[in-house]
Amino acid sequence: MTKKLILTNLALTALLILSGCGGAVKYPSYYTLYVPPPPDPPAQENVHAVLAVREFRSPAYLRQGAIVYKASPEQIGFYNLHRWAINPQEFLTNAVADHLRASGNFAGVKLYDGRADIDYILSGRLEKLEEIDYDGGVKVEIAISAQMVRLSTGATVWTKSVSETGQVQKRDVPAVVAEMSRTMDRAIENLLSPGPAVASDQNTTAEQPSQK
């Protein structure tokens, strides 16, 4: 019995040594998006309306944590070892709120917490955030849509959708993420220019036509 136990332990030790020689353990790399902070808001005059930004939604495959690439229009792939350190929906929500604060069009802009002490709610959707590996070269594509609703009536007073692409110069994931950041910055600027505005001295909206 003792001899068998010794042989078993030797065999297990050998297996551990062999498995260790197979290569180092690979750990995921984590990334975040970056957009430059907006400038300080201008001095406010006759601005009283308060806006809340609801967390942006997105397709389920963008919420799995892995950076997404598409080898064809029909095929979606995931980088198992390259993942987001922050939920892209959360990042986009905060970035849009920061830009709306800087616009000076509202007396206050906050993240939506379910309270009714606001005049308008802005909600949106991150439609695309992916690397494109077909049609020549490597690109990134980002698409965003948003709309603003007057809380008192439920009426939609502003809506817009944008899509931006960027060319990746170097074929590696850090370069892809850097281009996603630049493209995200352009997409937010395009989405909010001209952005939702309120003629709040009469507490009425400066409503804008839908842009698709």
N, C-alpha and C positions, 0 to 999 in steps of 0.2 A: 504493500500500500504506500509506503513512504517513497519507494523508488518511482512508482507511477506519479506521485505528487511532484517529485523533483523534475521528472521529465516533462510534465505538464507546464510547470513554471518556466522551464527553459524554453519550451516551445512558444509560450506567450511572450517571453522576453524577446525572443528572436523576431516574432511578428511585429512587436512594437518598434524594434530597431529598424526593420525593413520599411515599415510604414513611415518612419521619420525620415528615411533617406529619399522618400519619394518627392520631396520638395517642401518649401516653407508654406505654412498656412496663409492663405490670402484673406485679408480683411476688407470689408467695403470701404470705399472712399465716399465722403459726404460733401455735398455742395449746397450753396445757397445762391439765389439771384441777388443782383445788386442794381439799383437805379439811383442816380444822384438825388439827394434831397431837394425838394422844391424850395424856391426863395421864400423869404418871410412874406406874409400877406400884406397887402396895402392897407392904409388906414381905412377903416370902415365908416361909412356915412349912410344913415337911414337903412341899415341892414338889421333885420330882426328875426328872420326865419332860421330855424334850427333843422339841420339835416342829420339823419342817421344812416350809416352805411351797413347794410346787412352783409354777412359773410358770403362771398361769391361761391357759386356752385361750380361743378365741373363733371365731366364724364367719369364713370367709376374707374376706368383704367388709368386716369391721371392721379388717382388718390391712393395708389398702391405703394408709393414711396420710391419706386425705381424710375430712373430717367428713361424716357420713351424714345424709340426710334422706329421709323417706318421704312422697310425695304421695298415696299410697293404701296400703291394706294389701298390695297386690301389687307396688307400684312402689318401687324403691330408687334414690335419686339421690346424687350425690357433689358436694361443693363443690370444684371444681378449684383455686380460689385460697384456700381455707381448709382448713388441714391441721394435723394433730397434730404437735407438736414432740417428743412422747414417745409411745412405743407405749402405748395405753391398757391393754393386758394387763399390761405391766411396772408401770405406775402402780398398778393395782389390786392386783397381787401385793405390792408394797412397802407399800401402805396397810393391807392385811389383816395382813401380818406385824407392822407397827407396833402395830396395835390388839391383836393377840394377845399381844405382849410386855407391853403396858400392862395386860392383864387380870390378871396375876399368877397365872394358872393353870398356867404352865409354868416350869421352871427355866431354860429357854433356848428361844428361837425364832429360827430362821435360815432363809435361803433354801436350798432343796434343791440339793445339789451332787453327788448320786449316792452319797455316803458312807452307811455303815450305822450310824454312831455316833449314832443317834436312836431315839426310841421310837415316834413317830407321824409320818405324812405327811398334810398337808392339801393337797388339790388342788381346783381349781374351774374354772368357765367363766364368762366374760363373755358372756351370751346376747344382750343388747341394749345399745346405746349410740347412740341416734339421735334426731333431731328428727322430730316428728310434725306434719304439716301438713294433716290432715283431721279431720273430726268437730268443727269449730269451733275457732278460735284456733290457736295454736302451742304445742305441748307437747314435752317430752322424756321419753323412756322408757329406764329402765335395769333390766336383769334380770341377776341373778347366782345361780349355784348353787355349792355346795361340799360336800365330804365329807372326813372324816378316817378314816384307816386305821391300825390297829395294825400296826407293821412285823413283829413277831414271828409273827403269825398270819395277816396279810392280811385280817383281819375289818374291815368298816366299822363304826365305833362312833358316828358322828355324820354327819348329812346334813341339808341345808336348802336351800331355794330361795326367793328373794325377787324382787319386782318393784315398782318405784317409778316414779311419774310426777310431773312438775313443770310448772307453767304458766309460759310465757314471756311477760313483760309487754311487751317491746319486740321488734319484728320485725327483728332484725339478728343476725349470727352471734356477736359478743361477748356479747350477752344470752343467746343459746342456750347458749354454753359456760359462762357463769356459772351458769345454772340446772342444767346438767349436773353441775357441781361440787357444788351444794347437794343435788341428787338422789342423786348418788353417795355423798355423806356419809351421807344417810339410809339408803340401801341397805346400806352396810357396817355401820352401827349395827344395823339390823334383822337382817342376816345373822348377826351375832355376839352377839346378845342374845336369849335366852341362848346363849352360844357354846359351843364344844367345851371340856370341862373334864376333868381327870384327878384321881382320888383317888390321887395318886402316892406316898403314904406306904406303900400296899400295892402300888404299881405296877399298879393296875387302873383301868379307865376308869369315870368317872361317865357311863355311856352314856345318851344322850337319844334319844327316839323321832324317827323321820324326820318332817320337816315339809315339805310340798309346797304 
